[in-house]
Amino acid sequence: MKDEGLMDDALLAYGTGRADALAGCRDAAQARDPRTGADYRMGFLDARIEIFRMFAGVREILDES
């Protein structure tokens, strides 16, 4: 079950990246981590895209008014 720990680390890094993006701060050290950095960056990017889409939706609502 060695791979199970790696998956847990990857999911934790992804979740941390999302949380950091939603908080508006990026942990450069964690992003560079050779083991989980890619997962952290993907979580960060996914959350930033989500925020962008949310703001785009708000802009559309305001433009309709």
Secondary structure, DSSP 8 states (H G I E B T S, - for coil): -HHHHHHHHHHHHHHHHHHHHHHT---HHHHH-TTTHHHHHHHHHHHHHHHHHHHHHHHHHHHH-
